[in-house]
């Protein structure tokens, strides 16, 4: 199982980023997928969830209205579109597999700073 996250970077407050997570080594279309972030202030924080079919999504209060999770099962990839980024969104973002969260990608760093 591999989860390769990418798309992080340095962005100014109010900016946007699109994270991607390419999955391999398992039947991607059969799994719920999650984005989870970690920083030194808040620790580990759930961000968003998408069901296997991609037609149901959930967001933490901090991301609701600003973040959009999506997936392309043909490409074995899950995405997180982040808009109106704030300083407090600075974190290492992980894509995570399944309801048991048994596999985590290596993470991609998002830094929001002016």
Secondary structure, DSSP 8 states (H G I E B T S, - for coil): -EEEEE--EEE-TT--EEEEEEEESS-GGGS-EEEEEEETTTEEEEEEEE-TTSS-EEE-TTTTTTEEEEEETTTTEEEEEE-S--GGG-EEEEEEETTTT-EE---EEEEE--
